[in-house]
């Protein structure tokens, strides 16, 4: 016992000694880092100097860290005393930057950007001196520094007046874009051109900038051609649709056939981004052959570009599909299949006996992953190709909706609306009838999909699915929605525990109500909304009624909302739960905006009475506070609005009139359908007990 005890103490002692030795090693660099009296004296500045004098002194005689501090603080100096800062400090900064290191250059680039973007600065007075420094440092030998100054200039262009850009930036740009300049200068010219082109009228762009653009597109260095090619999207949008065919398309065609793969890739990406700006003839006669050649060349000998091609493929197909012939549709689908199988088998269908090199295998795996990413868009392409034969994929659509895996359902949701709408129509080709067709088992499959999402713990999938179901009025009949989906929406709103899911169900319910063509069904839906929500026993349901009112104000006309929803909302001023009254108070200005005077004068009186009751009787301090704030907003709404607001209100009135016309059209369609039905067989009214349930 005793020896062992001594041994433990001995080892503990040596452990403590070792710790003390470690501390001595730590202490040595600390002592060496302390400043000497001479060094401290150099860092000391006369306290009597004002900020401008101190900055000038430190830039002239200070240490590196002090000069950097002045440069970082430059925007504050400008705000405090712009005239003296630009007269005395900025010239000193310019001198310092000639010999400054990378860190100080980067700090200066950030400070000058802040200064150029600051509204306090008088641009016309001081921009010249700043831009001269920025442009001077664009040619810095260190790429990281020149890029930082370039980013400063590009960001500042947004804040600069057009005339300043013309005088200070475009003039030196012409010389920097010449072949005699460095590659770095020409690359900067490309990016500056792409930025400034949006600041000028199309005529100026065509006359003054387009020659520079063409010159850089034909530069001897592939990096410059590639960089300028990526700016052609901005150029195209700057010159407008009328000039794009003659000015931009020829350059893109030539660059798409360039010897450099990065140039071809840049042209391919730019073409995709500009697809909506080309007309059908250009897409069919120019773009499609160009893209086809590009794709075929890539899959044979250009693995480096395949990753980008496969990633952009869905966007490419979507942009061109409206102009496709059936043959072109088939070609794109066949090429997609090739991309999906890349790296998995030979052209003859047999697996490779020798594996690919690891780097190439990784590239091919990325291509196949990108194909999986684009699968939903490709399905849409197939559906459009089928046209009136779309029923060929009905079985697969129903099967996927009922798949056991929630991941499969989640993957379908991105394009579920388009797929449902196309698969339930007679096709969108020439001569096709745009009428809904019955998709066997679709409604049960949709019901099953919703139940599966609801029973999972992934509420975001459930929320997304309910949002997609807002397309159902364009996919299935109103009776199918009424008997199979409406009660489910009410159940979700009143029993689900996730607020975003409840609100999405409320929105979908409002959409169902908005496009229901039968007056009796609409009245029953509104009646159930009042019974289950507005007058619900749970305050949570009454809060959901107010959520539903917010949605209804967006979807319905003012007159419909006031007739069916407003009074029940105002009745909640008497709600026993403060949270309900609190939410109602916040909504009062929006509710007030639905009232049209003098037609709805009685509703205005009811709303005013509601406000007076809150002011006089409310006891909850939070509700009282918000009421007082809302009263001021309501008072402002009664004051004559400025011209800008009058114009905005006019637009809102036009939108409201459009909603009213659509609602009136639904009534006319209902009347017409009823007359046609009565002509065929006597009309049998619905049993009042037969609501929101399936008829089997």
C-alpha positions as CSV (number, residue, x, y, z in Angstrom):
1,X,0.0,0.0,0.0
2,X,2.7,2.4,1.1
3,X,5.1,2.1,-1.9
4,X,2.2,2.4,-4.3
5,X,1.1,5.5,-2.6
6,X,4.5,7.1,-2.9
7,X,4.7,6.2,-6.5
8,X,1.4,8.0,-7.2
9,X,2.7,11.1,-5.5
10,X,5.9,11.0,-7.3
11,X,4.2,10.8,-10.7
12,X,1.9,13.5,-9.7
13,X,4.8,15.8,-8.8
14,X,6.5,15.3,-12.1
15,X,3.2,16.0,-13.8
16,X,3.0,19.3,-12.0
17,X,6.5,20.2,-13.0
18,X,5.8,19.4,-16.6
19,X,2.8,21.7,-16.5
20,X,4.9,24.5,-15.1
21,X,7.5,24.0,-17.8
22,X,4.7,24.3,-20.4
23,X,3.7,27.6,-18.9
24,X,7.2,29.0,-19.3
25,X,7.2,28.1,-23.0
26,X,3.9,29.8,-23.4
27,X,5.1,32.9,-21.6
28,X,8.2,33.5,-23.9
29,X,6.4,34.5,-27.1
30,X,4.0,36.8,-25.0
31,X,7.0,38.7,-23.7
32,X,8.6,39.0,-27.2
33,X,5.3,40.3,-28.5
34,X,5.1,43.2,-26.1
35,X,5.9,46.6,-27.7
36,X,9.0,48.5,-26.7
37,X,8.8,52.1,-25.6
38,X,10.1,53.2,-29.0
39,X,7.5,51.2,-30.8
40,X,4.7,52.6,-28.6
41,X,6.0,56.1,-29.3
42,X,5.6,55.4,-33.1
43,X,2.0,54.3,-32.6
44,X,1.1,57.3,-30.5
45,X,-0.8,60.1,-32.2
46,X,-1.3,63.7,-31.0
47,X,-4.8,63.8,-29.3
48,X,-5.3,67.4,-30.5
49,X,-5.6,66.4,-34.1
50,X,-9.1,66.2,-35.6
51,X,-10.3,63.2,-37.6
52,X,-9.2,64.5,-41.0
53,X,-5.7,65.5,-39.8
54,X,-5.3,62.3,-37.9
55,X,-6.2,60.3,-41.1
56,X,-3.7,62.3,-43.2
57,X,-1.0,61.9,-40.6
58,X,-1.5,58.1,-40.3
59,X,-1.6,57.6,-44.0
60,X,1.7,59.6,-44.4
61,X,3.7,58.4,-41.4
62,X,1.8,55.7,-39.6
63,X,2.4,52.0,-39.4
64,X,0.8,49.5,-41.8
65,X,-2.0,48.6,-39.3
66,X,-2.8,52.3,-38.8
67,X,-3.0,53.0,-42.5
68,X,-5.3,50.0,-42.9
69,X,-7.5,51.3,-40.1
70,X,-7.9,54.7,-41.9
71,X,-8.9,53.0,-45.1
72,X,-11.5,50.8,-43.4
73,X,-12.9,53.9,-41.7
74,X,-13.0,56.0,-44.9
75,X,-16.8,55.8,-45.4
76,X,-17.4,57.3,-42.0
77,X,-15.0,60.1,-42.7
78,X,-16.8,60.8,-45.9
79,X,-20.2,61.0,-44.1
80,X,-18.8,63.4,-41.5
81,X,-16.9,65.7,-43.8
82,X,-17.1,64.8,-47.5
83,X,-15.3,67.9,-48.8
84,X,-12.2,67.7,-46.7
85,X,-12.1,63.9,-47.0
86,X,-12.0,64.0,-50.8
87,X,-9.6,67.0,-50.8
88,X,-7.0,65.7,-48.3
89,X,-7.6,62.0,-47.4
90,X,-8.5,60.3,-50.7
91,X,-5.4,61.5,-52.5
92,X,-3.3,60.1,-49.7
93,X,-5.1,56.8,-50.0
94,X,-4.4,56.7,-53.7
95,X,-0.6,57.1,-52.9
96,X,-0.7,54.4,-50.3
97,X,-2.4,51.9,-52.6
98,X,0.6,52.1,-55.0
99,X,2.7,50.1,-52.5
100,X,-0.1,48.5,-50.4
101,X,-0.3,44.7,-49.8
102,X,-3.2,42.5,-50.7
103,X,-5.1,42.9,-47.5
104,X,-5.0,46.7,-47.6
105,X,-6.1,46.6,-51.3
106,X,-9.0,44.4,-50.5
107,X,-10.0,46.7,-47.6
108,X,-9.8,49.7,-49.9
109,X,-12.0,48.0,-52.5
110,X,-14.7,47.4,-49.9
111,X,-14.5,51.0,-48.5
112,X,-14.8,52.6,-51.9
113,X,-17.8,50.4,-52.8
114,X,-19.5,51.5,-49.6
115,X,-18.7,55.1,-50.4
116,X,-20.0,54.9,-54.0
117,X,-23.3,53.3,-52.8
118,X,-23.8,55.8,-50.0
119,X,-26.7,58.2,-50.7
120,X,-25.0,60.9,-48.7
121,X,-22.3,61.3,-51.2
122,X,-22.7,63.9,-53.9
123,X,-22.0,61.7,-56.9
124,X,-21.5,64.4,-59.4
125,X,-18.9,66.1,-57.3
126,X,-16.7,63.2,-56.0
127,X,-17.4,60.1,-58.2
128,X,-14.6,61.0,-60.6
129,X,-11.9,60.8,-58.0
130,X,-13.2,57.5,-56.7
131,X,-13.7,55.9,-60.1
132,X,-10.2,56.9,-61.1
133,X,-8.8,54.9,-58.2
134,X,-11.0,51.9,-58.9
135,X,-10.2,51.8,-62.6
136,X,-6.5,52.3,-61.9
137,X,-6.4,49.2,-59.7
138,X,-8.3,47.0,-62.1
139,X,-4.9,46.2,-63.7
140,X,-3.3,45.1,-60.4
141,X,-0.8,42.3,-60.9
142,X,-2.4,40.2,-58.2
143,X,-5.6,38.5,-59.6
144,X,-7.4,38.5,-56.3
145,X,-6.9,42.3,-56.0
146,X,-7.9,43.1,-59.5
147,X,-11.0,40.9,-59.1
148,X,-11.9,42.7,-55.9
149,X,-11.7,46.1,-57.6
150,X,-13.7,44.7,-60.5
151,X,-16.5,43.5,-58.1
152,X,-16.5,47.0,-56.5
153,X,-17.0,48.6,-59.9
154,X,-19.7,46.2,-61.0
155,X,-21.6,46.6,-57.7
156,X,-21.2,50.4,-57.9
157,X,-22.7,50.6,-61.4
158,X,-26.2,50.1,-60.1
159,X,-25.9,53.3,-58.0
160,X,-24.3,55.4,-60.6
161,X,-26.1,57.8,-63.0
162,X,-26.2,57.0,-66.7
163,X,-24.1,60.0,-67.7
164,X,-21.4,59.2,-65.1
165,X,-21.2,55.6,-66.5
166,X,-20.8,57.0,-70.0
167,X,-18.0,59.4,-69.2
168,X,-16.1,57.6,-66.5
169,X,-16.5,53.9,-67.4
170,X,-17.3,53.5,-71.1
171,X,-14.6,55.8,-72.4
172,X,-11.7,53.8,-70.8
173,X,-13.6,50.5,-71.6
174,X,-13.0,51.0,-75.3
175,X,-9.2,51.0,-74.9
176,X,-9.2,48.1,-72.3
177,X,-11.1,45.8,-74.7
178,X,-8.4,46.0,-77.4
179,X,-6.2,43.1,-78.2
180,X,-3.1,45.0,-77.2
181,X,-4.4,44.9,-73.6
182,X,-3.8,42.0,-71.2
183,X,-6.2,39.1,-71.0
184,X,-7.1,40.2,-67.5
185,X,-8.2,43.7,-68.8
186,X,-10.2,42.2,-71.6
187,X,-12.0,39.8,-69.2
188,X,-12.9,42.8,-67.0
189,X,-14.2,44.6,-70.1
190,X,-16.5,41.7,-70.9
191,X,-18.1,41.8,-67.4
192,X,-18.3,45.5,-67.4
193,X,-20.1,45.5,-70.7
194,X,-22.6,42.9,-69.4
195,X,-23.3,45.1,-66.5
196,X,-23.6,48.6,-68.1
197,X,-25.7,47.4,-71.0
198,X,-28.9,47.4,-68.9
199,X,-28.4,51.1,-68.1
200,X,-28.8,52.4,-71.7
201,X,-31.5,52.5,-74.3
202,X,-31.5,49.8,-77.0
203,X,-30.4,52.3,-79.7
204,X,-27.3,53.3,-77.7
205,X,-26.5,49.7,-76.9
206,X,-26.7,48.8,-80.6
207,X,-24.7,51.7,-81.8
208,X,-22.0,52.1,-79.1
209,X,-21.7,48.8,-77.3
210,X,-22.4,46.1,-79.9
211,X,-19.2,46.6,-81.8
212,X,-17.2,46.0,-78.6
213,X,-19.3,42.9,-77.9
214,X,-18.6,41.4,-81.3
215,X,-14.9,42.2,-81.0
216,X,-14.7,40.4,-77.7
217,X,-16.8,37.4,-78.9
218,X,-14.1,36.9,-81.6
219,X,-11.1,37.4,-79.3
220,X,-8.1,35.2,-79.9
221,X,-8.2,33.9,-76.2
222,X,-10.9,31.3,-75.4
223,X,-11.3,32.7,-71.9
224,X,-12.3,36.0,-73.3
225,X,-14.7,34.5,-75.8
226,X,-16.3,32.4,-73.1
227,X,-16.6,35.3,-70.7
228,X,-18.2,37.6,-73.3
229,X,-20.5,34.8,-74.4
230,X,-21.9,34.5,-70.8
231,X,-22.7,38.3,-71.0
232,X,-24.7,37.9,-74.2
233,X,-27.9,37.3,-72.1
234,X,-27.6,40.7,-70.7
235,X,-26.8,42.2,-74.1
236,X,-29.9,40.5,-75.6
237,X,-32.2,41.8,-72.9
238,X,-30.6,45.3,-73.3
239,X,-31.2,45.6,-77.1
240,X,-34.7,44.1,-77.0
241,X,-36.6,41.5,-79.0
242,X,-36.6,43.4,-82.2
243,X,-32.8,43.3,-82.5
244,X,-31.9,40.0,-80.9
245,X,-32.2,37.9,-84.1
246,X,-29.8,40.0,-86.1
247,X,-27.4,41.1,-83.4
248,X,-27.1,38.3,-80.9
249,X,-28.2,35.0,-82.5
250,X,-25.4,34.9,-85.1
251,X,-22.8,35.3,-82.4
252,X,-24.3,32.5,-80.3
253,X,-24.4,30.2,-83.3
254,X,-20.7,30.8,-84.0
255,X,-19.7,30.5,-80.4
256,X,-21.7,27.2,-80.0
257,X,-19.4,25.7,-82.6
258,X,-16.2,27.1,-81.1
259,X,-13.1,24.9,-80.7
260,X,-13.0,25.6,-77.0
261,X,-15.3,23.4,-74.9
262,X,-15.8,26.1,-72.2
263,X,-16.9,28.5,-75.0
264,X,-19.4,26.0,-76.4
265,X,-20.7,25.4,-72.9
266,X,-21.1,29.1,-72.3
267,X,-23.0,29.4,-75.6
268,X,-25.2,26.4,-74.6
269,X,-26.1,27.9,-71.2
270,X,-26.8,31.3,-72.7
271,X,-29.1,29.9,-75.4
272,X,-31.1,28.1,-72.7
273,X,-31.5,31.3,-70.7
274,X,-32.7,33.2,-73.7
275,X,-35.1,30.6,-75.1
276,X,-38.2,32.6,-74.3
277,X,-36.8,35.5,-76.4
278,X,-36.6,33.5,-79.6
279,X,-39.6,33.0,-81.8
280,X,-40.9,29.6,-83.0
281,X,-39.0,29.8,-86.3
282,X,-35.7,30.5,-84.6
283,X,-36.3,27.7,-82.2
284,X,-37.2,25.2,-84.9
285,X,-34.8,26.2,-87.7
286,X,-31.8,27.5,-85.8
287,X,-31.8,26.5,-82.1
288,X,-32.9,22.9,-82.4
289,X,-30.2,21.9,-85.1
290,X,-27.6,23.8,-83.0
291,X,-28.5,22.0,-79.8
292,X,-28.7,18.7,-81.5
293,X,-25.2,19.0,-82.9
294,X,-23.9,20.2,-79.5
295,X,-25.5,17.2,-77.7
296,X,-24.2,14.6,-80.2
297,X,-20.7,16.1,-80.0
298,X,-20.7,16.1,-76.2
299,X,-21.8,12.5,-75.8
300,X,-19.1,11.3,-78.2
301,X,-16.0,13.2,-77.1
302,X,-16.6,15.9,-74.5
303,X,-17.2,14.4,-71.1
304,X,-16.2,17.7,-69.5
305,X,-19.4,19.4,-70.8
306,X,-21.8,16.5,-70.2
307,X,-22.4,17.4,-66.5
308,X,-23.7,20.8,-67.3
309,X,-25.6,19.5,-70.3
310,X,-27.4,16.9,-68.3
311,X,-28.2,19.4,-65.5
312,X,-29.7,21.9,-67.9
313,X,-31.4,19.3,-70.1
314,X,-34.8,19.6,-68.4
315,X,-34.8,23.4,-68.7
316,X,-33.8,23.0,-72.4
317,X,-36.6,20.6,-73.1
318,X,-39.2,22.7,-71.3
319,X,-38.1,25.8,-73.2
320,X,-38.2,24.2,-76.6
321,X,-41.1,21.8,-76.2
322,X,-43.8,24.3,-77.4
323,X,-42.0,24.4,-80.8
324,X,-41.2,20.7,-81.1
325,X,-42.3,18.6,-84.0
326,X,-43.1,14.9,-83.1
327,X,-39.8,13.9,-84.5
328,X,-37.9,16.4,-82.4
329,X,-39.8,15.2,-79.3
330,X,-38.7,11.7,-79.9
331,X,-35.1,12.7,-80.5
332,X,-34.9,14.6,-77.2
333,X,-36.4,11.6,-75.4
334,X,-34.0,9.1,-77.0
335,X,-31.0,11.4,-76.1
336,X,-32.3,11.6,-72.5
337,X,-32.3,7.8,-72.4
338,X,-28.7,7.7,-73.6
339,X,-27.7,10.1,-70.8
340,X,-29.5,7.9,-68.3
341,X,-27.5,4.9,-69.3
342,X,-24.1,6.6,-69.7
343,X,-21.4,4.6,-68.0
344,X,-23.6,1.6,-67.5
345,X,-23.3,-0.3,-70.8
346,X,-21.9,-0.4,-74.3
347,X,-23.9,0.8,-77.3
348,X,-24.7,-2.9,-78.0
349,X,-26.3,-3.3,-74.6
350,X,-23.6,-5.5,-72.9
351,X,-22.0,-4.4,-69.7
352,X,-18.4,-3.4,-69.9
353,X,-15.8,-6.0,-69.0
354,X,-13.3,-3.4,-67.9
355,X,-14.4,-0.7,-65.5
356,X,-14.0,3.0,-66.4
357,X,-11.2,5.0,-64.8
358,X,-12.4,6.4,-61.4
359,X,-12.5,10.0,-62.6
360,X,-14.6,9.2,-65.7
361,X,-16.9,6.9,-63.6
362,X,-17.6,9.8,-61.2
363,X,-18.4,12.1,-64.2
364,X,-20.9,9.6,-65.6
365,X,-22.4,9.1,-62.2
366,X,-23.0,12.8,-61.9
367,X,-24.6,12.8,-65.4
368,X,-27.0,10.0,-64.3
369,X,-27.8,11.9,-61.1
370,X,-28.7,15.0,-63.1
371,X,-30.9,12.9,-65.3
372,X,-32.8,11.7,-62.2
373,X,-33.1,15.4,-61.2
374,X,-34.7,16.2,-64.6
375,X,-37.0,13.1,-64.7
376,X,-40.3,15.1,-63.8
377,X,-39.7,17.5,-66.7
378,X,-39.1,14.6,-69.0
379,X,-42.4,13.0,-68.0
380,X,-44.1,16.2,-69.0
381,X,-42.4,16.0,-72.3
382,X,-43.7,12.4,-72.7
383,X,-47.2,13.5,-71.8
384,X,-47.2,16.3,-74.3
385,X,-45.9,13.9,-77.0
386,X,-48.7,11.5,-76.3
387,X,-51.3,14.1,-77.0
388,X,-54.8,12.5,-77.5
389,X,-53.2,9.1,-76.5
390,X,-52.4,10.4,-73.0
391,X,-54.5,7.6,-71.6
392,X,-51.5,5.3,-72.2
393,X,-49.9,6.5,-69.0
394,X,-53.0,6.8,-66.8
395,X,-52.3,3.4,-65.2
396,X,-48.7,4.4,-64.3
397,X,-49.9,7.8,-62.9
398,X,-52.4,6.1,-60.6
399,X,-49.8,3.5,-59.5
400,X,-47.3,6.2,-58.6
401,X,-49.8,8.1,-56.6
402,X,-50.5,5.0,-54.6
403,X,-46.8,3.9,-54.2
404,X,-45.8,2.7,-50.8
405,X,-42.9,5.1,-50.6
406,X,-43.5,8.6,-49.5
407,X,-40.3,9.7,-51.4
408,X,-42.0,8.7,-54.6
409,X,-45.0,10.8,-53.8
410,X,-42.8,13.7,-52.8
411,X,-40.9,13.5,-56.1
412,X,-44.1,13.7,-58.0
413,X,-45.3,16.8,-56.3
414,X,-43.0,19.2,-58.1
415,X,-44.9,18.8,-61.4
416,X,-48.0,17.1,-60.2
417,X,-50.3,20.0,-61.3
418,X,-49.1,20.0,-64.9
419,X,-49.1,16.2,-65.1
420,X,-52.7,16.0,-63.8
421,X,-53.9,18.7,-66.1
422,X,-52.3,17.2,-69.2
423,X,-53.3,13.6,-68.3
424,X,-56.9,14.5,-67.7
425,X,-57.3,16.4,-71.0
426,X,-57.6,15.1,-74.5
427,X,-54.2,16.4,-75.3
428,X,-52.8,19.8,-76.3
429,X,-51.9,19.1,-79.9
430,X,-53.6,20.6,-83.0
431,X,-57.2,19.8,-83.2
432,X,-57.4,18.2,-79.7
433,X,-60.5,18.8,-77.6
434,X,-59.7,20.7,-74.4
435,X,-62.2,18.8,-72.3
436,X,-61.8,16.8,-69.1
437,X,-61.7,13.1,-69.5
438,X,-62.3,10.4,-66.9
439,X,-59.1,8.9,-65.6
440,X,-60.0,5.5,-64.1
441,X,-59.2,5.3,-60.4
442,X,-57.6,8.7,-60.3
443,X,-59.9,10.1,-57.5
444,X,-59.3,7.1,-55.2
445,X,-55.5,7.4,-55.9
446,X,-55.6,11.1,-55.0
447,X,-57.5,10.3,-51.8
448,X,-55.0,7.6,-50.9
449,X,-52.0,9.9,-51.6
450,X,-53.4,12.5,-49.2
451,X,-54.1,10.0,-46.5
452,X,-50.6,8.6,-46.8
453,X,-49.1,12.1,-46.5
454,X,-51.3,12.9,-43.5
455,X,-50.4,9.8,-41.6
456,X,-46.7,10.4,-42.0
457,X,-44.5,12.6,-39.8
458,X,-43.4,14.7,-42.8
459,X,-46.0,17.5,-42.6
460,X,-44.2,19.5,-45.3
461,X,-45.0,16.8,-47.9
462,X,-48.7,17.0,-46.7
463,X,-48.7,20.8,-47.0
464,X,-47.2,20.7,-50.5
465,X,-49.7,18.0,-51.6
466,X,-52.7,20.1,-50.4
467,X,-51.3,23.1,-52.3
468,X,-51.1,21.0,-55.5
469,X,-54.7,19.8,-55.0
470,X,-55.8,23.4,-55.7
471,X,-55.6,22.3,-59.4
472,X,-58.4,19.7,-59.0
473,X,-61.2,22.0,-60.4
474,X,-59.3,21.8,-63.7
475,X,-58.8,18.0,-63.5
476,X,-62.0,16.4,-62.1
477,X,-65.6,17.3,-61.9
478,X,-67.2,19.6,-59.3
479,X,-69.3,16.7,-57.9
480,X,-66.2,14.6,-57.4
481,X,-64.5,17.4,-55.4
482,X,-67.7,18.0,-53.5
483,X,-68.3,14.5,-52.4
484,X,-64.7,13.2,-52.1
485,X,-62.5,16.1,-51.0
486,X,-64.4,18.9,-49.2
487,X,-65.2,17.0,-46.0
488,X,-61.5,16.0,-45.9
489,X,-60.5,19.7,-46.1
490,X,-62.8,20.5,-43.2
491,X,-61.4,17.6,-41.1
492,X,-57.8,18.8,-41.7
493,X,-58.6,22.4,-40.8
494,X,-60.4,21.4,-37.5
495,X,-58.3,18.4,-36.3
496,X,-54.7,18.6,-37.8
497,X,-52.0,19.8,-35.4
498,X,-49.8,21.6,-37.8
499,X,-50.7,25.2,-38.6
500,X,-49.2,25.4,-42.1
501,X,-51.1,22.3,-43.1
502,X,-54.4,23.7,-41.7
503,X,-53.9,27.0,-43.6
504,X,-53.1,25.2,-46.8
505,X,-56.2,23.1,-46.4
506,X,-58.2,26.3,-45.9
507,X,-56.7,27.8,-49.1
508,X,-57.5,24.7,-51.1
509,X,-61.1,24.7,-49.7
510,X,-61.5,28.3,-50.8
511,X,-60.3,27.3,-54.3
512,X,-62.8,24.5,-54.4
513,X,-65.6,26.9,-53.4
514,X,-64.4,29.6,-55.9
515,X,-64.7,27.2,-58.9
516,X,-67.8,25.2,-57.8
517,X,-70.5,25.7,-60.4
518,X,-73.6,24.7,-58.4
519,X,-75.2,27.4,-56.3
520,X,-76.7,24.9,-53.9
521,X,-73.3,23.3,-53.2
522,X,-71.7,26.6,-52.7
523,X,-74.3,27.7,-50.2
524,X,-73.8,24.4,-48.3
525,X,-70.0,24.9,-48.2
526,X,-70.4,28.4,-46.9
527,X,-72.9,27.2,-44.3
528,X,-70.5,24.5,-43.1
529,X,-67.7,27.1,-42.9
530,X,-69.8,29.2,-40.6
531,X,-71.0,26.2,-38.5
532,X,-67.6,24.5,-38.1
533,X,-65.2,27.5,-38.1
534,X,-66.8,30.9,-37.5
535,X,-69.1,29.5,-34.8
536,X,-66.9,26.6,-33.8
537,X,-66.7,25.5,-30.2
538,X,-62.9,25.6,-30.2
539,X,-61.3,29.1,-30.4
540,X,-58.6,27.4,-32.6
541,X,-61.3,26.8,-35.2
542,X,-62.5,30.4,-35.0
543,X,-58.9,31.6,-35.6
544,X,-58.8,29.4,-38.7
545,X,-62.0,31.1,-39.9
546,X,-60.1,34.4,-39.8
547,X,-57.3,32.7,-41.7
548,X,-59.8,31.6,-44.3
549,X,-61.2,35.1,-44.5
550,X,-57.7,36.4,-45.4
551,X,-57.5,33.8,-48.2
552,X,-61.1,34.6,-49.4
553,X,-60.2,38.3,-49.7
554,X,-57.5,37.3,-52.2
555,X,-59.6,34.8,-54.2
556,X,-63.1,36.3,-54.3
557,X,-64.5,39.7,-55.4
558,X,-65.3,42.2,-52.7
559,X,-69.0,41.9,-53.1
560,X,-68.9,38.1,-52.7
561,X,-66.7,38.3,-49.6
562,X,-68.9,41.0,-48.0
563,X,-72.0,39.0,-48.7
564,X,-70.8,35.7,-47.4
565,X,-67.9,36.2,-44.9
566,X,-67.6,39.8,-43.5
567,X,-70.5,39.9,-41.0
568,X,-69.4,36.6,-39.4
569,X,-65.9,37.9,-39.1
570,X,-67.1,41.1,-37.4
571,X,-69.2,39.0,-34.9
572,X,-66.0,37.7,-33.5
573,X,-65.6,41.1,-31.7
574,X,-67.6,39.4,-29.0
575,X,-65.4,36.3,-28.9
576,X,-64.5,35.3,-25.3
577,X,-60.9,34.5,-26.2
578,X,-58.5,37.5,-26.4
579,X,-56.4,35.8,-29.1
580,X,-59.4,35.8,-31.5
581,X,-60.2,39.4,-30.8
582,X,-56.5,40.3,-31.2
583,X,-56.3,38.7,-34.7
584,X,-59.6,40.3,-35.7
585,X,-58.1,43.7,-34.8
586,X,-55.1,43.2,-37.0
587,X,-57.5,42.3,-39.9
588,X,-59.8,45.4,-39.6
589,X,-58.0,47.5,-42.2
590,X,-58.1,44.7,-44.8
591,X,-61.8,44.0,-43.9
592,X,-62.4,47.8,-44.4
593,X,-60.8,47.7,-47.8
594,X,-63.5,45.2,-49.1
595,X,-66.3,47.7,-48.3
596,X,-67.4,49.8,-51.2
597,X,-69.1,53.1,-50.4
598,X,-71.8,54.2,-50.7
599,X,-73.2,50.8,-51.7
600,X,-72.1,49.0,-48.6
601,X,-72.7,51.9,-46.1
602,X,-74.5,49.5,-43.7
603,X,-71.4,47.3,-43.6
604,X,-69.2,50.4,-42.9
605,X,-71.5,51.2,-39.9
606,X,-71.2,47.7,-38.6
607,X,-67.4,47.9,-38.8
608,X,-67.4,51.2,-37.0
609,X,-69.6,49.8,-34.3
610,X,-67.2,46.9,-34.0
611,X,-64.3,49.3,-33.5
612,X,-66.2,51.4,-30.9
613,X,-67.1,48.3,-28.9
614,X,-63.4,47.3,-28.8
615,X,-62.4,50.8,-27.7
616,X,-65.1,51.0,-24.9
617,X,-65.2,47.4,-23.6
618,X,-61.9,45.7,-24.3
619,X,-60.0,44.7,-21.1
620,X,-57.0,42.8,-22.5
621,X,-54.1,45.1,-22.6
622,X,-52.6,43.6,-25.8
623,X,-55.9,43.9,-27.6
624,X,-56.3,47.5,-26.4
625,X,-52.9,48.4,-27.7
626,X,-53.4,47.0,-31.2
627,X,-56.9,48.6,-31.4
628,X,-55.5,52.0,-30.8
629,X,-52.9,51.4,-33.5
630,X,-55.5,50.1,-35.9
631,X,-57.8,53.1,-35.4
632,X,-55.1,55.4,-36.7
633,X,-54.7,53.2,-39.8
634,X,-58.5,53.2,-40.4
635,X,-58.5,57.0,-40.1
636,X,-55.8,57.3,-42.7
637,X,-57.8,55.1,-45.1
638,X,-60.6,57.7,-45.0
639,X,-58.2,60.6,-46.0
640,X,-57.8,61.5,-49.7
641,X,-55.0,59.3,-51.1
642,X,-52.1,60.7,-53.1
643,X,-52.0,60.2,-56.9
644,X,-49.7,57.2,-56.8
645,X,-52.1,55.4,-54.4
646,X,-55.1,56.4,-56.6
647,X,-53.4,54.6,-59.5
648,X,-52.8,51.5,-57.4
649,X,-56.3,51.5,-56.2
650,X,-57.5,51.8,-59.8
651,X,-55.6,48.6,-60.7
652,X,-57.1,46.8,-57.7
653,X,-60.6,47.9,-58.8
654,X,-59.9,46.4,-62.3
655,X,-58.8,43.2,-60.7
656,X,-61.9,43.1,-58.5
657,X,-64.1,43.7,-61.6
658,X,-62.5,40.8,-63.3
659,X,-63.2,38.5,-60.3
660,X,-66.9,39.6,-60.4
661,X,-67.2,38.8,-64.1
662,X,-65.7,35.4,-63.5
663,X,-68.1,34.7,-60.6
664,X,-71.0,35.8,-62.8
665,X,-69.8,33.6,-65.6
666,X,-69.9,30.6,-63.2
667,X,-73.5,31.3,-62.4
668,X,-74.3,31.5,-66.1
669,X,-72.5,28.3,-66.8
670,X,-74.5,26.6,-64.0
671,X,-77.8,27.8,-65.4
672,X,-76.8,26.6,-68.9
673,X,-75.7,23.2,-67.6
674,X,-78.9,22.9,-65.6
675,X,-81.1,23.7,-68.6
676,X,-79.2,21.2,-70.7
677,X,-79.6,18.6,-68.0
678,X,-83.3,19.3,-67.6
679,X,-83.8,18.9,-71.3
680,X,-82.4,15.4,-71.1
681,X,-84.1,14.2,-67.9
682,X,-86.0,15.8,-65.0
683,X,-83.8,17.5,-62.4
684,X,-83.6,15.6,-59.1
685,X,-82.6,17.8,-56.1
686,X,-79.9,16.6,-53.8
687,X,-81.0,15.0,-50.5
688,X,-80.2,17.6,-47.8
689,X,-78.5,14.9,-45.7
690,X,-76.3,13.8,-48.6
691,X,-73.5,16.3,-48.1
692,X,-69.7,15.9,-48.3
693,X,-69.9,12.1,-48.6
694,X,-69.2,9.7,-51.3
695,X,-72.0,8.3,-53.4
696,X,-70.0,5.1,-53.9
